[in-house]
């Protein structure tokens, strides 16, 4: 899973330009069954929308945080400073 996350992070960072992308992953995240392409598409859309909403702003930051919730579930939160 770590290799997949590294690949996802590189792809996401390439699409945000001058926006600081802060990725926070809880240690020991469980393996989850997802379609990595669908997750990447959702994250890219959220990040691009956030970057567009912050255009012209000064503190352009997007945070992606992943944490364990319950048994074998992971919550992914995406927030921007706009």
QUIQUILIN-V525934 format. One record per helix or strand. SS is the DSSP state (alpha for helix, beta for strand). FROM is the first residue (numbers start at 0). LEN is the number of residues. If there is no record, write none. Layout:
SS:FROM:LEN ; SS:FROM:LEN
This chain:
alpha:1:13 ; beta:19:6 ; alpha:35:18 ; beta:60:8 ; beta:73:7
